[in-house]
Amino acid sequence: MLIDKIEARANPTTHTLVALVENKPGVLNRVASLMRRRNFNIHSLAVGETEDPSVSRMTIVIDASKTNAALVERNLHKLVNVIEVQDVSNMPTVMRELALIKVSVDDAAKRGEIKQIADMFQSRVVDVAKDSMMIEVAGEETKVDSVLSILADYGILEVVRTGRIAMARGGK
């Protein structure tokens, strides 16, 4: 079942939109309401403050096979608090995702194997408990998916993923 979800995430028709918005209360709600009203499906959404505390950056990933990315972009431009929107899907871009993965551990040998897997993927163990370990993995979505598929055999207890974040390469 987990493998099916991972394969579904590897949809090549996703588009990544980066929106600079005013860092004010209610802006995220307005963007989400727009998506709901227009029946646009969000694959992932990551929001954070930029180098300018008055501006936030939204990375919105949509499935372009179900939603026209240009239409989403035009609709976002209409919102009052949106400063700029850019589709970075076909640009030279650095895209990353962060995931925390809690894995079941019942003996020392299994703990060592999971530590080796984390090391192979340049990930790190961030928490160890009597019956579980938590791995932090950051990188491209395919890397996160690979770690998840390997750790599935050990018994994944819980997963949290940030969703895609993206930044165009080079100067502004």
C-alpha positions as CSV (number, residue, x, y, z in Angstrom):
1,M,0.0,0.0,0.0
2,L,2.8,2.4,0.9
3,I,4.6,1.6,-2.4
4,D,1.3,2.5,-4.3
5,K,1.3,5.9,-2.6
6,I,4.9,6.5,-3.5
7,E,4.3,5.6,-7.2
8,A,1.3,7.9,-7.3
9,R,3.5,10.8,-6.0
10,A,6.0,10.3,-8.9
11,N,3.5,11.8,-11.3
12,P,5.4,13.8,-14.0
13,T,2.5,16.1,-14.6
14,T,2.9,18.0,-11.4
15,H,3.6,21.7,-11.6
16,T,5.4,23.8,-9.0
17,L,4.2,27.3,-8.4
18,V,6.1,29.7,-6.2
19,A,4.1,32.6,-4.9
20,L,5.4,35.6,-2.9
21,V,2.6,36.9,-0.7
22,E,2.3,39.5,2.0
23,N,3.0,38.0,5.4
24,K,-0.3,38.9,7.0
25,P,-3.0,36.9,8.8
26,G,-5.5,35.3,6.5
27,V,-3.4,35.1,3.3
28,L,-3.0,31.4,3.5
29,N,-6.8,31.0,4.1
30,R,-7.5,33.2,1.0
31,V,-5.2,31.0,-1.2
32,A,-6.8,27.8,0.2
33,S,-10.3,29.2,-0.3
34,L,-9.4,30.1,-3.9
35,M,-8.2,26.5,-4.5
36,R,-11.4,25.1,-2.9
37,R,-13.8,27.4,-4.9
38,R,-12.1,26.7,-8.2
39,N,-11.8,23.0,-7.4
40,F,-8.0,23.0,-7.8
41,N,-6.3,20.1,-6.1
42,I,-3.2,20.9,-4.1
43,H,-0.6,18.1,-4.1
44,S,1.5,19.9,-1.5
45,L,1.8,23.3,0.1
46,A,4.8,24.7,2.0
47,V,4.8,28.3,3.4
48,G,7.5,30.2,5.2
49,E,8.8,33.7,5.8
50,T,11.5,35.0,3.4
51,E,14.5,37.1,4.0
52,D,12.0,40.0,4.2
53,P,9.8,39.5,7.3
54,S,6.9,41.2,5.5
55,V,6.9,38.6,2.7
56,S,6.1,34.9,2.8
57,R,6.9,32.3,0.1
58,M,4.4,29.7,-0.8
59,T,5.5,26.6,-2.8
60,I,2.3,25.1,-4.3
61,V,2.5,21.8,-6.1
62,I,-0.6,20.9,-8.3
63,D,-1.5,18.0,-10.5
64,A,-1.5,19.5,-14.0
65,S,-3.3,16.5,-15.4
66,K,-6.4,17.6,-13.4
67,T,-5.8,21.3,-13.2
68,N,-4.4,23.8,-15.8
69,A,-1.3,25.3,-14.1
70,A,-1.6,28.6,-16.1
71,L,-5.2,28.9,-14.9
72,V,-4.1,28.5,-11.2
73,E,-1.3,31.0,-11.7
74,R,-3.7,33.6,-13.2
75,N,-6.2,33.1,-10.4
76,L,-3.5,33.5,-7.8
77,H,-2.4,36.8,-9.4
78,K,-6.0,38.1,-8.8
79,L,-5.7,37.8,-5.0
80,V,-5.0,41.1,-3.3
81,N,-2.1,39.9,-1.0
82,V,-0.2,38.0,-3.8
83,I,2.9,39.9,-4.9
84,E,4.2,37.5,-7.5
85,V,3.5,34.0,-8.9
86,Q,5.9,32.0,-10.9
87,D,5.6,28.5,-12.4
88,V,9.1,27.1,-11.8
89,S,8.4,23.6,-13.2
90,N,10.4,24.0,-16.4
91,M,13.1,26.2,-15.0
92,P,16.5,25.2,-13.6
93,T,15.4,24.8,-10.0
94,V,16.5,23.2,-6.7
95,M,13.6,21.2,-5.2
96,R,13.8,19.5,-1.8
97,E,11.6,17.9,0.7
98,L,12.1,17.0,4.4
99,A,10.6,13.9,6.1
100,L,10.6,12.5,9.6
101,I,10.1,8.7,9.6
102,K,9.4,6.8,12.8
103,V,10.4,3.1,12.5
104,S,9.6,0.2,14.8
105,V,12.7,-1.4,16.4
106,D,12.6,-4.5,18.5
107,D,16.3,-5.5,18.8
108,A,19.8,-4.1,18.6
109,A,20.5,-5.8,15.2
110,K,17.5,-4.1,13.6
111,R,18.6,-0.8,15.1
112,G,22.0,-1.1,13.5
113,E,20.5,-2.0,10.1
114,I,18.2,1.1,10.2
115,K,21.2,3.3,11.2
116,Q,23.1,1.9,8.1
117,I,20.2,2.7,5.8
118,A,20.0,6.2,7.2
119,D,23.8,6.6,6.6
120,M,23.5,5.3,3.0
121,F,21.0,8.0,2.2
122,Q,23.0,10.7,4.0
123,S,20.1,11.0,6.5
124,R,20.4,11.0,10.2
125,V,18.8,9.4,13.3
126,V,17.2,12.2,15.3
127,D,15.5,10.2,18.1
128,V,16.0,6.8,19.6
129,A,13.5,5.2,22.0
130,K,13.2,1.7,23.4
131,D,10.9,0.5,20.7
132,S,11.4,3.0,17.8
133,M,13.9,5.2,15.9
134,M,13.2,8.4,14.1
135,I,15.1,9.2,10.8
136,E,15.3,12.7,9.3
137,V,15.8,12.6,5.5
138,A,16.1,15.7,3.3
139,G,16.5,15.8,-0.5
140,E,14.6,15.3,-3.7
141,E,11.2,13.6,-3.4
142,T,12.6,10.5,-5.1
143,K,15.2,10.1,-2.3
144,V,12.5,10.4,0.4
145,D,10.4,7.9,-1.5
146,S,13.3,5.5,-1.7
147,V,14.0,5.7,2.0
148,L,10.3,5.1,2.7
149,S,10.2,2.0,0.5
150,I,13.2,0.5,2.1
151,L,12.1,1.2,5.6
152,A,8.6,-0.1,4.9
153,D,10.0,-3.7,5.5
154,Y,11.0,-2.7,9.1
155,G,7.6,-1.3,10.0
156,I,7.0,2.4,9.6
157,L,5.0,3.7,12.6
158,E,4.6,7.3,11.4
159,V,5.7,9.7,8.6
160,V,5.5,13.4,8.2
161,R,6.6,15.2,5.0
162,T,7.0,18.9,4.4
163,G,6.0,18.8,0.8
164,R,8.1,20.3,-2.0
165,I,10.0,23.5,-1.6
166,A,11.6,25.1,-4.6
167,M,13.9,27.9,-5.6
168,A,15.0,28.9,-9.1
169,R,18.8,28.7,-9.7
170,G,20.9,31.7,-10.4
171,G,20.3,35.4,-9.7
172,K,16.9,37.0,-9.5
